[in-house]
Amino acid sequence: ARSVADVVVNDASVRALTAPGGFGDQFQIRGYTVGNEDTGLNGLFGLTSTTRVPLEMVERVQVLKGPGTFVNGIPPSGSIGGSVNLVTKRAGNEPLTRLTTSYLGESQFAAHIDAGRRFGQNNEWGVRVNALKRSGEGTIDKGSQQTGVFSLGVDYLGEKLRWSLDAIVQQDDIREFRPQATIATSATRIPSAPDARINFYPKSKLDYNGRTFMSNLEYDVSSNVTLYGGIGYTDFSYDQTFPSAFGGIAANGNFAARNAYYDFYSQTFVSNAGARFKFATGNVGHTLTLAANRLNQETGAFFLQSAGTNPSNINNPAPLPGIAGSRNSPERNQENVLTSYVLTDTLSFLDEKVLVTLGVRDQTIEQKNYNTAGVQTSSYDEGAVSPLAGVVVKPLDNVSIYANHTKGLTRGIVVPVGSGFSNQNEALAPYKSTQNEVGVKVDFGRITTVVSVFQIERPNLETDPLTSRRGYIGEQRNRGLEIAAYGELTTGLRFMASTMFTDPKVKSSNASFDGKDAVGTPDFTANLGLDWDTPWIEGLSLNGRAIGTSSGYYNGTNTLSVAGWTRYDIGARYVTQAAGKPIVLRANLENLFDKNYWLQSGTFLSIGAPRTLLLSATIDF
């Protein structure tokens, strides 16, 4: 796994909307888009970039489905389908010095060092260091991907006090990143995806620099009272060429290539604080939590577009046009302050066979928008209260039946200047989303199964046909069924299987859209993965994976659709020793049949990665 997308794609409820080699990661959870910037880090939002997070310093990837503002506050972009949280590595009790070398076709090499030690009389102090250098062509012809990552994790584990500190530095220098484009409104069909090794925006560039610092603290006042808090800071910037298909791509693959500079910076400070109390009233147990979250973020951008276009084709791309004018530094365009306060109580009955969670979160979004001259053009200061109600019933020790009701809060967009809408440059007020879910989880010992049904509703961004005003006028409702099973089928044969059926409907005042399926949301996704320990060679395991996604509509009238796709991956793992040192050798082949297919993020399409060979060797010293 190279980034978060390589991990979360194992769940059928989650889909990566961009392939490796593109600008960055973007996901879809339960049919709603979740940007990489809404990925949490040790429970704090706003500390990851809009591009992608390398996994070398990550211990665990967690996926929360449904509106997640109740758990960790409002993510910067207000994703509602769910959220992803990353837990950073900590030093274990045993000393670790690990070297991993890897190869990714074509001609991309990497070296990763992972070292951890604990110190003190009771091993209370820990230090974990990770360093990565990756360089080479990768999966796009004539490309170059240079990545450097360094992370330091320090922690203290005392009897009552637990503290951690993380520092992460990342640099990317990418030449030829995977393109993304829209389809022309006049197109009567979606053109077939081109060769995935072709960049139909030749000589695109992305230079990224980012750094993150964060610290978390927990203190047990008593066996029943715990105080906790955390702070974090991140700043990142990137300079990039930002090509586009002016007017969209025609059915025959022709388009007018336009070039641009789009440079960006972001500075974010986040903090949280809270207390957990455990007590009982009669035969009822309580776990009461009181917490507060705050996120301060400033962003800036510089955008300069080429005056003209060059005729081009996705299968035979032409050079991008030149850009006339000075490339200036990004100027502040937005300030955001997201604040929330939460109170929850989990009540336990009948020896914890029944758990009921009730809670409320008060959330406020403050936003200021600025033009290129630094003058404030619009703002809003809006708040909302989000309730939570959940219940878990355990009729048997291995069976959990659960239900929940949650609400999320998302900040509104700023209607773009020059968009032609009557309310351009207006900052739309935040809006609420709602989720209801019922499910059952059964642990059979070797195998665990989960079945759940859900419904998520949110306002839909539309244009009033009478006033030409852009706003949250309609509604998108995703109703779905999830089925998953994982575990060990028999000794040495492990599996993960999941599927999701979705009915994504739109309610609209426009009769052309009303009752239609939502854009970019497939009706069906499915995953199956197997990992088998071979009986004839000790330490050798073979694995395979199939990832399937049905077609999705490209436009609101449901007259154009993007073809579904299925990707097959195979691999092998060999665990052995050399000179008494443990060694793990891995070989994986992704997209075994080299299928060309489109990945869809709303009305934007990007190309899935081609057949990709990954080799690695890991040794512990």
N, C-alpha and C positions, 0 to 999 in steps of 0.2 A: 504494500500500500504506500502510495506517494503523497496522497492528500486525503482530506476527510471524505471526499466523494467516493474514493475507492473502498471505503468501509461501509458507509450508510447505504450504498446501492444493494447490499445483501438483503435488505428488507423491501418487500414488494410495495409497501406503503410510501416508500421514498424513492425518488428518481433524481439522478443527476441530469440537469438541463444543459450542461456544457461538458465537453470532453477534455481530457488532459491535453495540454498544449494551447488552450485558449486563454482568454484574458484572465479568467478566474472561475471559481466554483459557484454554482447556483443550483439549488435543489427545489424539488417539489414534494411536499408532505401532505398527504390526504387531498391532493389536487390543487393546493395553493402554493404559490412561489415563495421560497425562503432564500434570501440572499446570503452570501458568505459573511457579510458584515453583521448579520444577526446571529452569528455563532457565539456562544458564551465561552468564557475561559475561567475555569474554576468557579462557576456560578455568577460571573460578572459579565454583563453585556458591554459592547463598545470597544473591546480590546483586540479585536481581530480586524483585518483589512477587508477591502471590497474584492480582493483578488482570491488568494487561496492560502490555507494554513498547512505548512509541512507537518508531517506526523512524527518526525524524529524525536521531538521532546514531549510527545503525547502518550500517556499511559492508557487512557480509556476514552472512548467516544460514546456519548449518551444521546439518545433521540427521545424528545418529548413530543407527543402527537397532540394536535389541537392547539387552541389559543394558549400561549404560555406566559402572558403578562402576569398572571397571578403568582407564579413560582419565583421568577427572578426579576420581575419588573418589566418595563417596556423595552423591547429591542429597538435599536436605532431606526430601523426601517419598518418596524411594526408588523413583522410577519405573523400570520395567524394560523397557517396550516400546521405549525409546530415549530420546534426549535432544536438546535444541536448544541450540546455543551461538551467541552473538552476538559479533561482532567490531566494536568501535567505530571511528569514522572517525579518520583521521589526515590531516594536511596533506600535499598533494601537492607536487611540485616547481614546478608552475605556480600563481601566485596565484589564489585563488578568492573571488568575492563573488557569491552566488547568492540570488535572491529567488524564492520560489514562493508564489503565491496559489492558493487552491482553494475549491471550493464542493461541498457534499454535500447532496443533497435530503433533507429539506426545510429550507431556510433555515439551513444551517450553513456558516460561512465560516472560513477559516484563513489565516494568513500564517506563512511559515517562512523564516528567514534562515540561510544556511550560508556561513561565511567561513573561509578557511584561508590561512596564510602560513608560509613557511620563512625562517629567518634564519641568519646565520653565514657564515663564509668558504666552507664547503662545504655550505651549507644543512642543517647538522646539527640545528638547532633547528626545531621545528614547533609551530604553534598552530592548533587547529581549534575554532570556536565554532558552536553550533547553538542557535537559539531558535525556539520555536513558540508560537503562540496560536491556539486553536480555540474557536469559540463558536457556539451556535445549536441548533435543534431536533433535527436529525438524522432518524432513521428511526422514531421513536416519537411518536405524537400527543401534543401538549402537553408534550413533553419539553424538556430543556435540558441540553446537554453543554458544560461549560467545562473546557478543558484548557490548562495552561501547562507548557512544558518548557524547561529551559536546560541545556546541556552544554558543558563545556570539556575539550578534549583537548590535552595538551602532551606532546611526545616529543623524544628526543634520539637521533640515529643517528650513532654514531662508528665508527671502524674496528673496535674490539673491544667497545665498550659500547653497549647499546641500552636505553633507559629510557622509560617512559611514565607519565603521570598522567591520570586521568579523574575529573571531578566532574559529577554529574548531579542535578538537582532537578526534581521532577515534582509537579504539583498537579492534581487532578480535582474538579470539582463537578458531579455528575450528578443530574438530577431525571428520574424515570421511566426506570429501566433494565429491560432485557428480562427477563421473568420465567422462573422455573424451578420445576418441580413434579413430584410423583410421581402415579401412577395408583392409584386405590382397588383393594384386593385383591379386592373383590367385582365389579369391572368385567369384563364378558365380551368387551369389545373396547376398543381405544384410540380415544378420540374424535378426530375430524378436527382438524387444527391450525387455530386461529382466524386471523383477519386479523393479519398480522405487525406492523401499526402499532398494535395494541391492547396496552396493558399491563394484564393482568388482575389485577395488584396495584397499583391506582392510588396515585399520590403516593409511590412508593418513592424513597429518597434514598441517595446515596453521596458522602461527602466523603473524599478521599484526599490524603495528604501523604507524600512520600518523598524521601530524599536518599541518594546513593551516592558513595563515594570509593574509588578503587582505584589501585594502582601496580604495574607489572611491570618487571623488570630482567633482562637477559641480558648475560653477559660471556664472551668467548672467551679462555680462559686460553692456548690454543694453537689451531692449526688442527684439532686432534683432541679438544679438551676444552672444553665449554661449561657454565657454571654459570648457573642461573636461579632466580628466585623472584618471588613476588607476594604482596601483602596487599590486603585489601578490607574495607570497613565499609559497612553499610547499615542504616538504620532507617526504618520506615514505619508509618503508622497510618491507620485509616479508621473513620469513624462511619457506620453505615448502618441503615436499616430493613431487616428481614429477614423478609418475609412468607412464609407457607406455606399450602398447601392441606391443612388438618387432615383426616387420614384419606384423603387422595388425591382425585383428580378422577374423577368417575363417567363412565360411557360417554356420557351425554348432555351432559357438560361442566359439570355442577353440582359445587360444592365448598363447603366451609366455610372462609372466609378467616380466617386468624389472623395477627396482626401481632406484631412483635418488634423490639427493638433488639439488634443484634449488632455490638459495637465491638471492635476488635482492634489490637494493636501487635506489632511484631517488631523485634528488634535482633540483628544478625548480624555476627560478625567471622570472616573466613576468611584462610587463608594457605597457601602452598605453597612448596616449595623442591626443587631437584633438580640433577642433573648428567648430562650426556650425554658418552659416551666413544666414539670411533671408533678401531678398531685392527684388525689382521689376525693370524690364527694360520695360517700356511701360506697356502693358497689360499682360506681362508674369511675373509670380512670380518665384522666385528661392529659393531653400534651398541648400546651398553649404556647403559641409563637407570636411575638410582636417584633416587627421588622420595618426598616426603612431603606429605600434605594434612591440614588440620585445619579444622574448622568448629565455632564456638561460637555457639549461637543461644538467645535467650530470647524467649518469646512470652507474651502476656497477652490476656485477653478479658473482656468484660462482656456478659451475655445477660439480657434481661428480656422476657418474653412477655406478650401480652395475655391477660386472664382469659377472655374470651369470643371467639366467632367470629361472622362475618356470613355469611349465605347468599349465594352468588355464582355466576357462570357465566363460563366463559372467553370467551364471545362477548358477554356483557352484564355486565361486572364491576360489583360493588357496592363502596362505600367500605370501606376497611379499618377494623377496630375500633380504638378508642383504647387506649393503653397506660398503665395506672396505675402510679405509683411513680417513684422518683428514678432519673435516668440517671447512674450513677456512672462513674468512670474505670475502664478495664480493669485487672484484677489479674493478676499473673504466674500462669500455669497450667502452664508447661512450660519445662524447660531441656534442651538437647541438645548433646552433644559428639560429633562424628563425626571419627574419626582413621583414617588409612590410610597404609601404607608399601608401595611398589611397587618391584619389580626386574624389568626386561625385557631381553632380548637378541634383536636381529634379526640373524640369520646370513644371509649372502649367498654363493651358490655359482654357479659357471659364468658368471662375468661378469654377476652379478645377474639371471640368468634364473630362478633359484630363490631365494626369500626365505622363511626360516622364523623366526617370532617365538615365543618362549617367555617366559612371565612368571608372576609370582605377586604377589598383593596381600594384605597382612594388614590387616584392617579391624576397627575397634572402634566400637560404638555405646553411648554412655552417655546415659540419659534419666532425668529426674526430673519427677514430676507433682505439682501442688499444687492444693488446693481453694481456694474463694473466700476462705477465712480465712487463706490463706498457709501452711497446714500441708501438708508433704509427705505424699502419700497412697500413692505407689508409685514404683518405680524399677527399672531394670535396667542391667546392664553386660555386654554380650555381644560376642563377637568371632567372626570367621570368616576363613578363607583362601580367596581366589578365584583360580583358575588361569586362564591364557590360553594357547591354542595356535593358531597361525595359519600358513598356508602360501600363497604365491603362486608359480605356475609360469607362465613366459612362453614357450610353445613357438614363438611368432612375435612379432615386435616389436610388433604391434598387438593381441595377444591375451593376456589375463591370466585364468588359472583360479585360483580361490581357495577356501579352506575355513577355517573357524575354529570354535573352541570357547571359550565364555566363561561366567563365572558372575557374578551380581550379588548384592548384599546390600541388603535393605530392612528398615527398622525396623518393628517391629510396632505395631499400633494400641493405644490404651488403650480397653478395653471401657467404653462410656458408662455413667455412673451413671443409674439409673432405667430402664435398658433391659430389665430383667426377666431378664437372663441370670444364671446362678448365680455367675459370676466377674466381675461388674461392677466397674469401676475397676481391673481387672488390666491391667498393661502387658505385652502379649504380646511374646515374644522375637523378635528379627530372624529373617528367613527368607531362604533362597537361591533364586535363579532361575537357569535354565540355558538357554543358546542354542547350537545347532549350525547352521551355515550352509555351503552350497556354492554357488558361482556362477561365471559366466564373463562377462567384459567384452571387447567387440571394438570397436576404433576403426577405422571404415572411411574415415576422412578427413573427409568432410562429415557423416557420421552416426556416432553412438556407440550401441551396444546393450548392455544388461545383463540377464542372466537369473539369478535366484538362488532357491534353495529354503531354507527355514529351519524350525526348530522351537524354540519357547520354552516352557519349563515353569516353573510357579510354584505354591506352595501356595495353596489357595483358602480364603477366609474362610467358615466354616460354623458351624452350631450342632449340637452333639451331641444327638440326640433323647432320649437316656436321661438325661443329666446336665444338660441345658440350658446346657452350657458353650460359650461362643463361642471359636473358635480356628481356627488354620490346619490344618484337618482334611483337606480334599479337595485336589484339584489341577486347575489349568486348563492345558491344553496347546493352544497355537496352532501349527498346522502350515500353512505357506503357500508360495505360488509368486508371485514378483515378476517382471514383465517391463517393461522401460522402453527407450525410444529417444528420442534428441533430436539436434538438429543442423539442417542446412540441406538441405531436400529438393531445391531448385534455387535458382539465384541469386535472392536477395531473398525467399525463402519459408522461414521458420524454423518449427520445430515442437518440441513436447514431448509425448510420449505415454507413459502408464504404466498398468499394471493390477496388481491383487493379488487372488489367490484364497486364501481362508483357511478352514481347518477347525478351529474353536475348540471343543474337547471338554472336558467336565468329568468327573473321576473323583470319586465321592462315596460315603460310607457310606449316604447316603439314596437309596433306590432311585428316588425321584421325580426326582432330579437326575442320577443316574449315567448317563453316556453321552450326556447332552443337550448342546446347544450353549451356550456361555457367554453370559451376558446382555450385550447391547449390542455384540456383535462381528459386523459384517456379513460375509457369505460372499464378497462381491465388491465391489470398488471400481475405478473407471476414470477416467482423465483424458485429455483431448486439448486442446491449445492450438496455435493457428496465429498467425503474425505475418507479414504480407505487405507488401512495399514496392511500392506501386502504380506502374505504368509511365507513367501519364499525368500525374501531378503529382509533381515531384521533392520529396522530403522527407515525403511523405504515406504513412503505413503504417496498415493496417487489421488488427485482430486479433479473435479469437474464442476462447472456451474453453467446454468442457463438463466438468462434474464430476458423476460418478454414484456413488451408494452404494446397495447392495441393502438389503433389510429386515434387521432384527436382532430377536432375541427380547427381550421385556421381562422375562420371569420365568424362574426356573430350571427350571420344568416345561415350558417351551416351548409354553405354551397361548396366550400373547399375543405379538404381534409388532408392531413399529413399522414403518410403511410405508417402503419405499425412496424415493429421490428423485433427480432429476437437475436440475442448475442450469445455465443457459446465460448466458454473459456476452459482450458485444461491446464493441469500443472502436476508437479511432482516435488516431493520434499524428502531429503535424505539426511538422517541424523547419525553422526558417527563421532569418532575421536581420532586425534592425531597427536602423538607425543603426550597423551594424557589430557589433551585439551579438547573440550566439546566443540564440534563443528556442525553447522547446519547449511546444507546446500539446497537451493530452491531454483526451480525453473517453471515459468508460467508463460502460456501463450493466450493472450486475450484477443477476442474477435477471431476465433479460429478460422472461419471461412471468409475472412476479409470482406465482410458485408459493408457496403456503403449505405448510410441511412442518415436521415435528418433527426436532430434533437430539437424539441420545440419548447420555447419559453415565451408563452403568449403569442405575439405575432412575429417574434424573432426566431430564426432558424440557424442552427450551427451544425456542423458535420460531426458525426460520431468518429471516434478514433479508429484508424485502420488496424489490421492484424499487427499485434505488438508482442515482441519477445522480451521477457524480463528474466534476468539471471542474477542470482546473488549468492554470496558465500559469507557466512558469519562464524567468527571464532571468538571464544572467550579465553582470555589469557589468565 
